[in-house]
């Protein structure tokens, strides 16, 4: 959607998931795409947390993440 394009141009690309932890991937993407790229807080868990929120399971997932 067009409104997402302006967000990406303004804020850059948020990198999440385990692949975001690869050394230099943020700089490589930023250079290749000509847009800012940055790591989100807790990139390994943010995908699971987002999915859990989407299906209404966040309270359950949160407890299990805190116990790890």
Secondary structure, 3 states (H helix, E strand, C coil): CHHHHHHHHHHCEEECCHHHHCCCHHHHHHHHHCCCEEECCCHHHHHHHHHHHHCCCHHHHHHHHHCC
